């Protein structure tokens, strides 16, 4: 089974007091993309993950976690 990626995007966004639209504008994607990422229906690529890290001021590892089932 492939690894599963969990994220803290919603938690970090809410902690900043931002709407999905405000975060979407900050990283250059649609609000629907943010919604899909927060709902774990879409895993962003490296470039977008790096943008999240820059916007939130933390490492990618603080935002995304790789879960490997054994």
Biopython code that builds the backbone (N, CA, C, O; Angstrom):
import numpy as np
from Bio.PDB.StructureBuilder import StructureBuilder

atoms = [
    (1, "UNK", "N", (0.846, -1.179, 0.000)),
    (1, "UNK", "CA", (0.000, 0.000, 0.000)),
    (1, "UNK", "C", (0.894, 1.246, 0.000)),
    (1, "UNK", "O", (1.869, 1.300, 0.750)),
    (2, "UNK", "N", (0.573, 2.255, -0.838)),
    (2, "UNK", "CA", (1.408, 3.452, -0.896)),
    (2, "UNK", "C", (1.299, 4.276, 0.388)),
    (2, "UNK", "O", (0.306, 4.190, 1.111)),
    (3, "UNK", "N", (2.335, 5.076, 0.659)),
    (3, "UNK", "CA", (2.303, 5.915, 1.861)),
    (3, "UNK", "C", (1.150, 6.924, 1.798)),
    (3, "UNK", "O", (0.698, 7.302, 0.717)),
    (4, "UNK", "N", (0.694, 7.343, 2.951)),
    (4, "UNK", "CA", (-0.367, 8.324, 3.073)),
    (4, "UNK", "C", (0.237, 9.620, 3.617)),
    (4, "UNK", "O", (1.043, 9.586, 4.547)),
    (5, "UNK", "N", (-0.146, 10.747, 3.047)),
    (5, "UNK", "CA", (0.368, 12.030, 3.510)),
    (5, "UNK", "C", (-0.742, 12.764, 4.251)),
    (5, "UNK", "O", (-1.802, 13.034, 3.688)),
    (6, "UNK", "N", (-0.493, 13.081, 5.508)),
    (6, "UNK", "CA", (-1.408, 13.881, 6.318)),
    (6, "UNK", "C", (-0.843, 15.297, 6.400)),
    (6, "UNK", "O", (0.363, 15.500, 6.260)),
    (7, "UNK", "N", (-1.715, 16.267, 6.627)),
    (7, "UNK", "CA", (-1.211, 17.636, 6.716)),
    (7, "UNK", "C", (-1.902, 18.426, 7.820)),
    (7, "UNK", "O", (-2.958, 18.046, 8.324)),
    (8, "UNK", "N", (-1.270, 19.535, 8.173)),
    (8, "UNK", "CA", (-1.778, 20.446, 9.201)),
    (8, "UNK", "C", (-2.145, 21.796, 8.599)),
    (8, "UNK", "O", (-2.151, 22.806, 9.303)),
    (9, "UNK", "N", (-2.451, 21.826, 7.307)),
    (9, "UNK", "CA", (-2.719, 23.091, 6.623)),
    (9, "UNK", "C", (-3.882, 23.830, 7.283)),
    (9, "UNK", "O", (-3.769, 25.023, 7.566)),
    (10, "UNK", "N", (-4.989, 23.145, 7.530)),
    (10, "UNK", "CA", (-6.145, 23.820, 8.128)),
    (10, "UNK", "C", (-5.806, 24.355, 9.516)),
    (10, "UNK", "O", (-6.137, 25.495, 9.844)),
    (11, "UNK", "N", (-5.158, 23.546, 10.314)),
    (11, "UNK", "CA", (-4.773, 23.966, 11.665)),
    (11, "UNK", "C", (-3.902, 25.220, 11.631)),
    (11, "UNK", "O", (-4.122, 26.156, 12.399)),
    (12, "UNK", "N", (-2.921, 25.233, 10.743)),
    (12, "UNK", "CA", (-2.025, 26.384, 10.645)),
    (12, "UNK", "C", (-2.751, 27.604, 10.083)),
    (12, "UNK", "O", (-2.531, 28.725, 10.540)),
    (13, "UNK", "N", (-3.614, 27.387, 9.094)),
    (13, "UNK", "CA", (-4.377, 28.494, 8.496)),
    (13, "UNK", "C", (-5.288, 29.144, 9.533)),
    (13, "UNK", "O", (-5.306, 30.366, 9.677)),
    (14, "UNK", "N", (-6.037, 28.323, 10.248)),
    (14, "UNK", "CA", (-6.945, 28.843, 11.276)),
    (14, "UNK", "C", (-6.159, 29.561, 12.374)),
    (14, "UNK", "O", (-6.594, 30.591, 12.887)),
    (15, "UNK", "N", (-5.005, 29.008, 12.726)),
    (15, "UNK", "CA", (-4.158, 29.645, 13.727)),
    (15, "UNK", "C", (-3.704, 31.042, 13.321)),
    (15, "UNK", "O", (-3.471, 31.904, 14.168)),
    (16, "UNK", "N", (-3.583, 31.253, 12.018)),
    (16, "UNK", "CA", (-3.208, 32.578, 11.506)),
    (16, "UNK", "C", (-4.417, 33.494, 11.359)),
    (16, "UNK", "O", (-4.272, 34.697, 11.140)),
    (17, "UNK", "N", (-5.619, 32.914, 11.483)),
    (17, "UNK", "CA", (-6.834, 33.708, 11.316)),
    (17, "UNK", "C", (-7.172, 33.978, 9.863)),
    (17, "UNK", "O", (-7.868, 34.945, 9.555)),
    (18, "UNK", "N", (-6.683, 33.128, 8.965)),
    (18, "UNK", "CA", (-6.902, 33.314, 7.532)),
    (18, "UNK", "C", (-8.080, 32.489, 7.042)),
    (18, "UNK", "O", (-8.384, 31.426, 7.583)),
    (19, "UNK", "N", (-8.733, 32.995, 6.011)),
    (19, "UNK", "CA", (-9.744, 32.213, 5.301)),
    (19, "UNK", "C", (-9.027, 31.333, 4.286)),
    (19, "UNK", "O", (-7.846, 31.526, 4.000)),
    (20, "UNK", "N", (-9.765, 30.362, 3.747)),
    (20, "UNK", "CA", (-9.179, 29.545, 2.680)),
    (20, "UNK", "C", (-8.785, 30.422, 1.505)),
    (20, "UNK", "O", (-7.750, 30.183, 0.882)),
    (21, "UNK", "N", (-9.582, 31.428, 1.190)),
    (21, "UNK", "CA", (-9.277, 32.309, 0.062)),
    (21, "UNK", "C", (-7.998, 33.100, 0.303)),
    (21, "UNK", "O", (-7.195, 33.273, -0.613)),
    (22, "UNK", "N", (-7.802, 33.581, 1.527)),
    (22, "UNK", "CA", (-6.589, 34.335, 1.835)),
    (22, "UNK", "C", (-5.349, 33.460, 1.687)),
    (22, "UNK", "O", (-4.335, 33.911, 1.154)),
    (23, "UNK", "N", (-5.419, 32.224, 2.149)),
    (23, "UNK", "CA", (-4.282, 31.312, 1.987)),
    (23, "UNK", "C", (-4.068, 30.991, 0.515)),
    (23, "UNK", "O", (-2.935, 30.956, 0.036)),
    (24, "UNK", "N", (-5.161, 30.759, -0.195)),
    (24, "UNK", "CA", (-5.061, 30.472, -1.631)),
    (24, "UNK", "C", (-4.355, 31.610, -2.364)),
    (24, "UNK", "O", (-3.490, 31.367, -3.205)),
    (25, "UNK", "N", (-4.723, 32.848, -2.046)),
    (25, "UNK", "CA", (-4.074, 34.002, -2.667)),
    (25, "UNK", "C", (-2.590, 34.055, -2.326)),
    (25, "UNK", "O", (-1.767, 34.403, -3.172)),
    (26, "UNK", "N", (-2.250, 33.710, -1.086)),
    (26, "UNK", "CA", (-0.857, 33.777, -0.636)),
    (26, "UNK", "C", (0.035, 32.768, -1.351)),
    (26, "UNK", "O", (1.216, 33.036, -1.574)),
    (27, "UNK", "N", (-0.519, 31.603, -1.714)),
    (27, "UNK", "CA", (0.300, 30.574, -2.368)),
    (27, "UNK", "C", (-0.001, 30.428, -3.861)),
    (27, "UNK", "O", (0.642, 29.631, -4.545)),
    (28, "UNK", "N", (-0.975, 31.190, -4.372)),
    (28, "UNK", "CA", (-1.227, 31.210, -5.811)),
    (28, "UNK", "C", (-2.039, 30.046, -6.353)),
    (28, "UNK", "O", (-1.819, 29.603, -7.481)),
    (29, "UNK", "N", (-2.979, 29.547, -5.552)),
    (29, "UNK", "CA", (-3.872, 28.482, -6.029)),
    (29, "UNK", "C", (-5.318, 28.908, -5.769)),
    (29, "UNK", "O", (-5.567, 29.973, -5.205)),
    (30, "UNK", "N", (-6.259, 28.073, -6.183)),
    (30, "UNK", "CA", (-7.672, 28.378, -5.957)),
    (30, "UNK", "C", (-8.096, 27.993, -4.538)),
    (30, "UNK", "O", (-7.442, 27.186, -3.878)),
    (31, "UNK", "N", (-9.195, 28.583, -4.086)),
    (31, "UNK", "CA", (-9.755, 28.221, -2.788)),
    (31, "UNK", "C", (-10.147, 26.755, -2.781)),
    (31, "UNK", "O", (-10.030, 26.083, -1.756)),
    (32, "UNK", "N", (-10.614, 26.254, -3.925)),
    (32, "UNK", "CA", (-10.998, 24.845, -4.030)),
    (32, "UNK", "C", (-9.801, 23.934, -3.819)),
    (32, "UNK", "O", (-9.935, 22.856, -3.239)),
    (33, "UNK", "N", (-8.637, 24.354, -4.283)),
    (33, "UNK", "CA", (-7.417, 23.561, -4.068)),
    (33, "UNK", "C", (-7.084, 23.493, -2.581)),
    (33, "UNK", "O", (-6.724, 22.432, -2.071)),
    (34, "UNK", "N", (-7.203, 24.614, -1.892)),
    (34, "UNK", "CA", (-6.949, 24.632, -0.444)),
    (34, "UNK", "C", (-7.932, 23.695, 0.250)),
    (34, "UNK", "O", (-7.544, 22.934, 1.136)),
    (35, "UNK", "N", (-9.189, 23.747, -0.144)),
    (35, "UNK", "CA", (-10.208, 22.880, 0.435)),
    (35, "UNK", "C", (-9.859, 21.415, 0.225)),
    (35, "UNK", "O", (-10.005, 20.608, 1.143)),
    (36, "UNK", "N", (-9.403, 21.062, -0.968)),
    (36, "UNK", "CA", (-9.026, 19.675, -1.265)),
    (36, "UNK", "C", (-7.800, 19.229, -0.482)),
    (36, "UNK", "O", (-7.730, 18.085, -0.034)),
    (37, "UNK", "N", (-6.841, 20.121, -0.316)),
    (37, "UNK", "CA", (-5.643, 19.804, 0.462)),
    (37, "UNK", "C", (-6.018, 19.599, 1.922)),
    (37, "UNK", "O", (-5.587, 18.629, 2.544)),
    (38, "UNK", "N", (-6.820, 20.509, 2.473)),
    (38, "UNK", "CA", (-7.230, 20.391, 3.869)),
    (38, "UNK", "C", (-8.043, 19.125, 4.116)),
    (38, "UNK", "O", (-7.979, 18.550, 5.203)),
    (39, "UNK", "N", (-8.799, 18.690, 3.127)),
    (39, "UNK", "CA", (-9.605, 17.483, 3.253)),
    (39, "UNK", "C", (-8.852, 16.211, 2.893)),
    (39, "UNK", "O", (-9.448, 15.137, 2.811)),
    (40, "UNK", "N", (-7.531, 16.329, 2.675)),
    (40, "UNK", "CA", (-6.682, 15.188, 2.299)),
    (40, "UNK", "C", (-7.153, 14.479, 1.037)),
    (40, "UNK", "O", (-6.970, 13.271, 0.889)),
    (41, "UNK", "N", (-7.766, 15.244, 0.120)),
    (41, "UNK", "CA", (-8.166, 14.689, -1.174)),
    (41, "UNK", "C", (-7.125, 14.982, -2.254)),
    (41, "UNK", "O", (-7.186, 14.431, -3.353)),
    (42, "UNK", "N", (-6.172, 15.855, -1.930)),
    (42, "UNK", "CA", (-5.122, 16.244, -2.874)),
    (42, "UNK", "C", (-3.841, 16.475, -2.093)),
    (42, "UNK", "O", (-3.838, 17.163, -1.072)),
    (43, "UNK", "N", (-2.755, 15.894, -2.579)),
    (43, "UNK", "CA", (-1.431, 16.090, -1.975)),
    (43, "UNK", "C", (-0.652, 17.030, -2.889)),
    (43, "UNK", "O", (-0.402, 16.700, -4.049)),
    (44, "UNK", "N", (-0.268, 18.195, -2.379)),
    (44, "UNK", "CA", (0.445, 19.146, -3.225)),
    (44, "UNK", "C", (1.844, 18.657, -3.581)),
    (44, "UNK", "O", (2.449, 17.856, -2.868)),
    (45, "UNK", "N", (2.331, 19.163, -4.700)),
    (45, "UNK", "CA", (3.691, 18.859, -5.123)),
    (45, "UNK", "C", (4.707, 19.626, -4.295)),
    (45, "UNK", "O", (4.347, 20.429, -3.434)),
    (46, "UNK", "N", (5.964, 19.372, -4.563)),
    (46, "UNK", "CA", (7.051, 19.972, -3.792)),
    (46, "UNK", "C", (7.035, 21.490, -3.847)),
    (46, "UNK", "O", (7.223, 22.139, -2.818)),
    (47, "UNK", "N", (6.818, 22.068, -5.008)),
    (47, "UNK", "CA", (6.832, 23.526, -5.143)),
    (47, "UNK", "C", (5.757, 24.159, -4.256)),
    (47, "UNK", "O", (6.032, 25.137, -3.561)),
    (48, "UNK", "N", (4.549, 23.620, -4.273)),
    (48, "UNK", "CA", (3.479, 24.163, -3.451)),
    (48, "UNK", "C", (3.750, 23.909, -1.964)),
    (48, "UNK", "O", (3.468, 24.768, -1.129)),
    (49, "UNK", "N", (4.290, 22.744, -1.633)),
    (49, "UNK", "CA", (4.639, 22.451, -0.242)),
    (49, "UNK", "C", (5.667, 23.461, 0.272)),
    (49, "UNK", "O", (5.577, 23.915, 1.413)),
    (50, "UNK", "N", (6.635, 23.810, -0.562)),
    (50, "UNK", "CA", (7.638, 24.809, -0.176)),
    (50, "UNK", "C", (7.004, 26.182, 0.019)),
    (50, "UNK", "O", (7.407, 26.931, 0.909)),
    (51, "UNK", "N", (6.017, 26.514, -0.805)),
    (51, "UNK", "CA", (5.305, 27.778, -0.640)),
    (51, "UNK", "C", (4.541, 27.807, 0.685)),
    (51, "UNK", "O", (4.542, 28.820, 1.384)),
    (52, "UNK", "N", (3.888, 26.692, 1.026)),
    (52, "UNK", "CA", (3.206, 26.609, 2.314)),
    (52, "UNK", "C", (4.203, 26.842, 3.455)),
    (52, "UNK", "O", (3.922, 27.592, 4.390)),
    (53, "UNK", "N", (5.349, 26.205, 3.369)),
    (53, "UNK", "CA", (6.367, 26.351, 4.414)),
    (53, "UNK", "C", (6.802, 27.814, 4.538)),
    (53, "UNK", "O", (6.973, 28.316, 5.649)),
    (54, "UNK", "N", (6.978, 28.480, 3.433)),
    (54, "UNK", "CA", (7.381, 29.883, 3.455)),
    (54, "UNK", "C", (6.282, 30.765, 4.053)),
    (54, "UNK", "O", (6.559, 31.628, 4.886)),
    (55, "UNK", "N", (5.039, 30.547, 3.628)),
    (55, "UNK", "CA", (3.909, 31.352, 4.107)),
    (55, "UNK", "C", (3.681, 31.150, 5.603)),
    (55, "UNK", "O", (3.408, 32.105, 6.329)),
    (56, "UNK", "N", (3.795, 29.899, 6.060)),
    (56, "UNK", "CA", (3.567, 29.614, 7.473)),
    (56, "UNK", "C", (4.820, 29.820, 8.332)),
    (56, "UNK", "O", (4.738, 29.811, 9.560)),
    (57, "UNK", "N", (5.969, 30.003, 7.695)),
    (57, "UNK", "CA", (7.200, 30.254, 8.433)),
    (57, "UNK", "C", (7.691, 29.053, 9.217)),
    (57, "UNK", "O", (8.186, 29.188, 10.336)),
    (58, "UNK", "N", (7.550, 27.868, 8.617)),
    (58, "UNK", "CA", (8.025, 26.655, 9.284)),
    (58, "UNK", "C", (8.505, 25.660, 8.234)),
    (58, "UNK", "O", (8.392, 25.914, 7.035)),
    (59, "UNK", "N", (9.033, 24.544, 8.680)),
    (59, "UNK", "CA", (9.540, 23.538, 7.747)),
    (59, "UNK", "C", (8.386, 22.732, 7.144)),
    (59, "UNK", "O", (7.288, 22.678, 7.698)),
    (60, "UNK", "N", (8.659, 22.124, 6.021)),
    (60, "UNK", "CA", (7.662, 21.263, 5.366)),
    (60, "UNK", "C", (7.229, 20.151, 6.314)),
    (60, "UNK", "O", (6.056, 19.777, 6.340)),
    (61, "UNK", "N", (8.171, 19.621, 7.094)),
    (61, "UNK", "CA", (7.874, 18.522, 8.013)),
    (61, "UNK", "C", (6.879, 18.923, 9.099)),
    (61, "UNK", "O", (6.198, 18.064, 9.660)),
    (62, "UNK", "N", (6.788, 20.218, 9.400)),
    (62, "UNK", "CA", (5.817, 20.690, 10.393)),
    (62, "UNK", "C", (4.407, 20.758, 9.790)),
    (62, "UNK", "O", (3.417, 20.830, 10.518)),
    (63, "UNK", "N", (4.328, 20.734, 8.461)),
    (63, "UNK", "CA", (3.043, 20.853, 7.769)),
    (63, "UNK", "C", (2.554, 19.506, 7.254)),
    (63, "UNK", "O", (1.373, 19.178, 7.374)),
    (64, "UNK", "N", (3.465, 18.729, 6.681)),
    (64, "UNK", "CA", (3.112, 17.460, 6.049)),
    (64, "UNK", "C", (3.807, 16.305, 6.741)),
    (64, "UNK", "O", (4.978, 16.400, 7.110)),
    (65, "UNK", "N", (3.074, 15.207, 6.915)),
    (65, "UNK", "CA", (3.637, 14.020, 7.550)),
    (65, "UNK", "C", (3.350, 12.802, 6.690)),
    (65, "UNK", "O", (2.214, 12.565, 6.277)),
    (66, "UNK", "N", (4.394, 12.037, 6.428)),
    (66, "UNK", "CA", (4.274, 10.810, 5.649)),
    (66, "UNK", "C", (3.990, 9.654, 6.586)),
    (66, "UNK", "O", (4.784, 9.362, 7.481)),
    (67, "UNK", "N", (2.867, 9.001, 6.386)),
    (67, "UNK", "CA", (2.495, 7.841, 7.199)),
    (67, "UNK", "C", (2.675, 6.592, 6.354)),
    (67, "UNK", "O", (2.042, 6.443, 5.309)),
    (68, "UNK", "N", (3.530, 5.707, 6.804)),
    (68, "UNK", "CA", (3.781, 4.459, 6.085)),
    (68, "UNK", "C", (3.193, 3.316, 6.897)),
    (68, "UNK", "O", (3.585, 3.072, 8.038)),
    (69, "UNK", "N", (2.245, 2.626, 6.282)),
    (69, "UNK", "CA", (1.628, 1.486, 6.956)),
    (69, "UNK", "C", (2.540, 0.275, 6.833)),
    (69, "UNK", "O", (3.071, -0.008, 5.759)),
    (70, "UNK", "N", (2.716, -0.429, 7.926)),
    (70, "UNK", "CA", (3.574, -1.614, 7.899)),
    (70, "UNK", "C", (2.777, -2.877, 8.023)),
    (70, "UNK", "O", (3.346, -3.969, 8.019)),
]
sb = StructureBuilder()
sb.init_structure("model")
sb.init_model(0)
sb.init_chain("A")
sb.init_seg("    ")
for serial, (resi, resn, name, xyz) in enumerate(atoms, 1):
    if name == "N":
        sb.init_residue(resn, " ", resi, " ")
    sb.init_atom(name, np.array(xyz, "f"), 0.0, 1.0, " ", f" {name:<3s}", serial, name[0])
structure = sb.get_structure()
